[in-house]
Amino acid sequence: METEKQVLGEFEAKYIPLIDKFLSENIVKSSTNKLLIDSMSYSLMAGGKRLRPLLSLAVLDSYGVAINQELIKVISAVELIHTYSLIHDDLPAMDNSDYRRGKLANHVKFGDDIATLAGDGLLTLAFEWIADSSLNSAVKVDLINQLARSAGPCGMVAGQVIDVSSEDSSLTLEQLQTLDQKKTGELFYYCVVAGAMIAKVSDHDLEQLKKFAWSFGVAFQIYDDILDNPATGSDEDVEKNTYVNLLGIENAKDKLAEIIKQGENAVDNLEDAKVTVILKSFFTYFEIGKR
């Protein structure tokens, strides 16, 4: 019998090449301006685990929805949003990072102005890809509305504002959870809900999938904080608002295990899913010591 980690590995091997192929082939068609295309492509195709679109595909797969090119297009739009956020995060006015995924940050290679515009282009192109798809009009409206809420001033942007405005203060656990839920968790939430919308799941299963999504987002951030534990020398700022700095390394690990269990319980409570192992397999990403 396959382990959950093997299931996830096979799922990634099947779908990541399809996502990457679509992104690489279609980003070059999005503009006639070569400099803009080069800048957008540089960051979009710089690597990454494609966890966000994979989560949407995992929900669709769990409910037996056949994956076609149109669905790849729709679920890949979130990678444009994610990439735009990384480009803008690295800018001097934000995190002022010179490198991203082992390569020069977009603004270092192309300049602050082009990097900003590349981010703007990716952000707006995401909604175009959904709107131009052949999905039912009502589903497209729901997806666009949810993505706008998750990525905008109610979600990811709000989380970024909390982050930059609280750099010189210590957050409580509740405040830290709010920050991470918005800044990191909202796009994961969108991806799971997007899959549920397309699959037309029941109200009961939608609520369980939302619980799974929030658990995954929180687990992702706690895991990232553990790997960036100042004790390892990998985080330059020991005063940073993280779960490790707030709870201590061992308590943070306990919190991670607790959150993962909550997410697994939500998956177990699904009533109509044909298979659930692929959803549970995503939690194997959070093995301490592995990335």
C-alpha positions as CSV (number, residue, x, y, z in Angstrom):
1,M,0.0,0.0,0.0
2,E,1.3,3.4,-1.0
3,T,2.2,5.9,1.8
4,E,0.7,9.3,1.7
5,K,4.1,10.8,0.8
6,Q,4.3,8.5,-2.2
7,V,0.8,9.6,-3.2
8,L,1.7,13.2,-3.0
9,G,4.9,12.6,-5.0
10,E,3.0,10.9,-7.8
11,F,0.4,13.6,-7.8
12,E,3.1,16.3,-8.1
13,A,4.9,14.4,-10.8
14,K,1.7,14.2,-12.8
15,Y,0.4,17.8,-12.5
16,I,3.4,20.1,-11.9
17,P,4.7,19.6,-15.5
18,L,1.2,20.4,-16.8
19,I,1.0,23.6,-14.7
20,D,4.5,24.7,-15.7
21,K,3.9,24.0,-19.4
22,F,0.7,26.1,-19.4
23,L,2.3,28.9,-17.5
24,S,5.4,29.1,-19.7
25,E,3.4,28.9,-23.0
26,N,0.8,31.4,-22.0
27,I,2.7,34.1,-20.1
28,V,4.5,35.0,-23.4
29,K,1.1,35.5,-25.1
30,S,-0.1,38.0,-22.5
31,S,1.6,41.1,-23.9
32,T,3.4,42.4,-26.9
33,N,6.0,44.2,-24.7
34,K,9.1,42.0,-24.5
35,L,10.6,43.7,-21.5
36,L,7.4,43.2,-19.5
37,I,7.1,39.6,-20.6
38,D,10.7,38.9,-19.7
39,S,10.2,40.3,-16.2
40,M,7.0,38.5,-15.6
41,S,8.3,35.2,-16.9
42,Y,11.6,35.5,-14.9
43,S,9.8,35.3,-11.6
44,L,6.8,33.1,-12.7
45,M,9.1,30.4,-14.0
46,A,11.8,30.7,-11.3
47,G,10.7,27.5,-9.6
48,G,8.4,26.8,-6.8
49,K,6.3,23.8,-5.7
50,R,3.1,25.0,-7.3
51,L,1.4,24.0,-4.0
52,R,-1.5,26.4,-4.5
53,P,-2.8,25.1,-7.9
54,L,-2.0,21.6,-6.7
55,L,-4.4,22.1,-3.8
56,S,-7.2,23.0,-6.2
57,L,-6.4,20.0,-8.4
58,A,-6.4,17.8,-5.2
59,V,-9.9,18.8,-4.4
60,L,-11.1,18.2,-8.0
61,D,-9.4,14.8,-8.0
62,S,-11.0,13.9,-4.7
63,Y,-14.4,14.4,-6.2
64,G,-13.7,12.7,-9.5
65,V,-13.6,15.8,-11.7
66,A,-11.8,15.2,-15.0
67,I,-8.9,17.6,-15.4
68,N,-8.7,19.3,-18.7
69,Q,-6.7,22.3,-20.2
70,E,-9.4,24.8,-19.2
71,L,-9.2,23.7,-15.6
72,I,-5.4,23.9,-15.6
73,K,-5.8,27.5,-16.9
74,V,-8.2,28.5,-14.2
75,I,-6.4,26.9,-11.3
76,S,-3.0,28.2,-12.6
77,A,-4.2,31.8,-12.3
78,V,-3.4,31.8,-8.6
79,E,0.3,31.3,-9.4
80,L,0.2,34.7,-11.1
81,I,-1.2,36.3,-7.9
82,H,1.4,34.5,-5.7
83,T,4.3,35.5,-8.0
84,Y,3.1,39.1,-8.1
85,S,3.1,39.2,-4.2
86,L,6.6,37.8,-4.1
87,I,7.9,40.4,-6.6
88,H,6.4,43.2,-4.6
89,D,7.5,41.7,-1.2
90,D,11.1,41.8,-2.4
91,L,11.1,45.5,-3.3
92,P,13.3,47.9,-1.4
93,A,10.2,49.6,0.2
94,M,9.0,46.3,1.5
95,D,11.4,43.4,2.5
96,N,14.3,44.8,0.4
97,S,15.5,41.3,-0.6
98,D,18.1,40.9,-3.3
99,Y,17.4,37.2,-3.9
100,R,14.4,34.9,-4.4
101,R,14.7,31.2,-4.9
102,G,18.4,31.4,-5.4
103,K,18.2,34.0,-8.2
104,L,18.4,37.7,-8.2
105,A,15.1,39.3,-7.1
106,N,13.1,40.8,-10.0
107,H,13.8,44.4,-9.0
108,V,17.6,43.7,-8.9
109,K,17.6,42.3,-12.4
110,F,15.0,44.6,-14.1
111,G,14.8,47.6,-11.8
112,D,12.2,48.7,-9.3
113,D,9.9,50.3,-11.9
114,I,9.7,47.3,-14.2
115,A,9.4,44.8,-11.3
116,T,6.5,46.8,-9.9
117,L,4.8,46.8,-13.3
118,A,5.5,43.1,-13.8
119,G,3.7,42.5,-10.5
120,D,0.8,44.6,-11.6
121,G,0.6,42.8,-14.8
122,L,0.6,39.3,-13.2
123,L,-2.1,40.5,-10.7
124,T,-4.5,41.6,-13.4
125,L,-3.8,38.8,-15.8
126,A,-4.9,36.3,-13.2
127,F,-8.5,37.6,-13.4
128,E,-8.3,37.6,-17.2
129,W,-7.5,34.0,-17.3
130,I,-10.5,33.1,-15.1
131,A,-12.8,35.4,-17.0
132,D,-11.7,34.0,-20.4
133,S,-12.2,30.4,-19.5
134,S,-15.1,28.2,-20.7
135,L,-16.4,27.6,-17.2
136,N,-20.0,28.4,-16.3
137,S,-20.5,32.1,-16.0
138,A,-21.8,31.9,-12.4
139,V,-18.8,29.8,-11.4
140,K,-16.4,32.3,-13.0
141,V,-18.0,35.2,-11.1
142,D,-17.8,33.2,-7.8
143,L,-14.1,32.4,-8.4
144,I,-13.2,36.0,-9.3
145,N,-15.0,37.3,-6.3
146,Q,-13.3,34.9,-3.9
147,L,-9.9,35.5,-5.4
148,A,-10.3,39.2,-5.2
149,R,-11.3,38.9,-1.5
150,S,-8.5,36.5,-0.7
151,A,-5.8,38.5,-2.5
152,G,-7.1,42.0,-1.7
153,P,-7.6,44.3,1.2
154,C,-9.7,41.7,3.1
155,G,-7.0,39.1,2.7
156,M,-3.4,38.9,1.6
157,V,-2.9,42.7,1.2
158,A,-4.3,43.3,4.7
159,G,-1.9,40.7,6.1
160,Q,1.0,42.4,4.5
161,V,0.0,45.7,6.0
162,I,-0.2,44.1,9.5
163,D,3.2,42.6,8.9
164,V,5.0,45.8,7.9
165,S,3.3,47.9,10.5
166,S,4.1,45.5,13.4
167,E,7.8,45.0,12.8
168,D,8.7,47.0,15.9
169,S,6.1,45.4,18.2
170,S,5.4,42.0,19.6
171,L,2.2,40.3,18.6
172,T,0.1,38.1,20.7
173,L,-0.7,34.6,19.5
174,E,-4.1,35.7,18.3
175,Q,-2.6,38.6,16.4
176,L,0.0,36.4,14.9
177,Q,-2.6,34.0,13.8
178,T,-4.6,36.8,12.2
179,L,-1.5,38.0,10.4
180,D,-0.6,34.6,9.0
181,Q,-4.1,33.7,8.2
182,K,-4.4,36.7,5.9
183,K,-0.9,37.0,4.5
184,T,-0.1,33.3,4.0
185,G,-3.4,31.4,4.5
186,E,-5.8,33.3,2.3
187,L,-4.4,32.1,-1.0
188,F,-4.4,28.5,0.2
189,Y,-8.0,29.0,1.3
190,Y,-8.9,30.4,-2.1
191,C,-7.4,27.4,-3.9
192,V,-9.3,24.8,-1.8
193,V,-12.6,26.8,-2.1
194,A,-12.0,27.2,-5.8
195,G,-11.7,23.5,-6.3
196,A,-14.9,23.0,-4.2
197,M,-16.8,25.6,-6.3
198,I,-15.8,23.9,-9.6
199,A,-16.6,20.5,-8.2
200,K,-19.9,21.7,-6.8
201,V,-19.5,20.1,-3.5
202,S,-22.3,20.0,-0.8
203,D,-22.6,22.7,1.8
204,H,-21.4,20.2,4.4
205,D,-18.3,19.2,2.5
206,L,-17.6,22.9,1.7
207,E,-17.4,23.7,5.4
208,Q,-15.0,20.8,6.0
209,L,-12.8,21.8,3.1
210,K,-12.7,25.3,4.5
211,K,-11.4,23.9,7.8
212,F,-8.9,21.8,5.9
213,A,-7.7,24.9,4.0
214,W,-7.3,27.1,7.1
215,S,-5.4,24.2,8.9
216,F,-3.1,23.8,5.9
217,G,-2.3,27.6,5.8
218,V,-1.6,27.8,9.5
219,A,0.6,24.6,9.4
220,F,2.5,26.0,6.4
221,Q,3.4,29.2,8.4
222,I,4.3,27.3,11.6
223,Y,6.5,24.9,9.6
224,D,8.2,27.8,7.9
225,D,8.9,29.5,11.2
226,I,10.3,26.2,12.6
227,L,12.7,25.9,9.6
228,D,13.7,29.5,10.0
229,N,14.4,29.0,13.8
230,P,16.9,31.6,14.9
231,A,18.8,28.8,16.7
232,T,19.8,27.4,13.4
233,G,21.2,30.7,12.3
234,S,18.9,30.9,9.3
235,D,16.8,33.9,10.5
236,E,18.7,37.2,10.9
237,D,16.0,38.8,13.0
238,V,15.5,37.0,16.3
239,E,12.9,39.6,17.3
240,K,10.6,38.7,14.3
241,N,7.0,37.8,15.0
242,T,7.0,34.0,14.6
243,Y,5.5,31.0,16.3
244,V,9.0,29.9,17.4
245,N,9.8,33.3,19.0
246,L,6.4,33.4,20.6
247,L,5.9,29.8,21.8
248,G,9.4,28.3,21.7
249,I,10.6,25.7,19.3
250,E,9.1,22.6,21.1
251,N,5.7,24.3,21.7
252,A,5.7,25.4,18.0
253,K,6.2,21.8,17.0
254,D,3.4,20.7,19.2
255,K,1.2,23.4,17.7
256,L,2.1,22.2,14.2
257,A,1.0,18.7,15.1
258,E,-2.2,19.9,16.6
259,I,-3.1,22.0,13.5
260,I,-2.3,19.1,11.2
261,K,-4.6,16.8,13.2
262,Q,-7.4,19.4,12.9
263,G,-6.9,19.4,9.1
264,E,-6.9,15.6,8.9
265,N,-10.1,15.4,11.0
266,A,-11.8,17.8,8.6
267,V,-10.9,15.6,5.6
268,D,-12.2,12.5,7.5
269,N,-15.5,14.3,7.9
270,L,-16.1,14.7,4.2
271,E,-19.2,12.8,3.1
272,D,-19.2,12.9,-0.7
273,A,-15.5,12.7,-1.7
274,K,-14.6,9.6,-3.7
275,V,-11.1,9.6,-2.3
276,T,-9.4,11.6,0.5
277,V,-5.9,10.3,0.6
278,I,-4.6,12.9,-1.8
279,L,-5.9,15.7,0.5
280,K,-4.3,14.2,3.6
281,S,-1.1,13.6,1.7
282,F,-0.5,17.4,1.5
283,F,0.3,17.4,5.3
284,T,3.4,15.2,4.6
285,Y,4.9,18.4,3.3
286,F,5.4,19.5,6.9
287,E,8.0,17.0,8.0
288,I,10.5,18.7,10.3
289,G,13.9,18.8,8.6
290,K,12.5,18.6,5.1
291,R,11.5,21.3,2.7
